[in-house]
Amino acid sequence: MDSEGIRTMVRHKLDSGELPHDHIPRFWGGPPDGEDCDVCEEAIRADQLLMECISAATNQGLQFHVECFYLWDAEREAPGRER
């Protein structure tokens, strides 16, 4: 999926509440263990880096591909995207 398609998914999930808007104080990366990305819903392959964080507001654990993580982070902080 291209970056614009991922951005569209991120915007939809932010608007619907499936992804949080809140500040994420910590995140970390590591090898995946069969997780699906919370943005694109595709599996994070063994040759990819898994980005993980926990939403401070909802205590929801989130897993992302690196590109999906950065696009989500940019979109949730974009002007006009606040809840």
PENOR-V434535 format. One record per residue. RES is the residue in one letter. OMEGA is omega in whole degrees, -180 to 180 (none if undefined). Layout:
BEGIN
RES/OMEGA ; RES/OMEGA
END
This chain:
BEGIN
M/-179 ; D/-176 ; S/-179 ; E/176 ; G/178 ; I/178 ; R/179 ; T/178 ; M/179 ; V/-179 ; R/179 ; H/-178 ; K/174 ; L/-179 ; D/-178 ; S/-179 ; G/179 ; E/174 ; L/-177 ; P/175 ; H/-170 ; D/177 ; H/178 ; I/-174 ; P/-179 ; R/171 ; F/-177 ; W/180 ; G/179 ; G/179 ; P/179 ; P/178 ; D/178 ; G/-179 ; E/171 ; D/179 ; C/180 ; D/176 ; V/-172 ; C/178 ; E/176 ; E/179 ; A/174 ; I/-173 ; R/-179 ; A/180 ; D/179 ; Q/177 ; L/176 ; L/174 ; M/-179 ; E/175 ; C/176 ; I/178 ; S/179 ; A/-176 ; A/-173 ; T/-175 ; N/-180 ; Q/174 ; G/-177 ; L/178 ; Q/-176 ; F/159 ; H/180 ; V/-179 ; E/180 ; C/178 ; F/-178 ; Y/178 ; L/176 ; W/-179 ; D/179 ; A/-177 ; E/-178 ; R/179 ; E/-179 ; A/177 ; P/-180 ; G/-179 ; R/-179 ; E/176 ; R/none
END
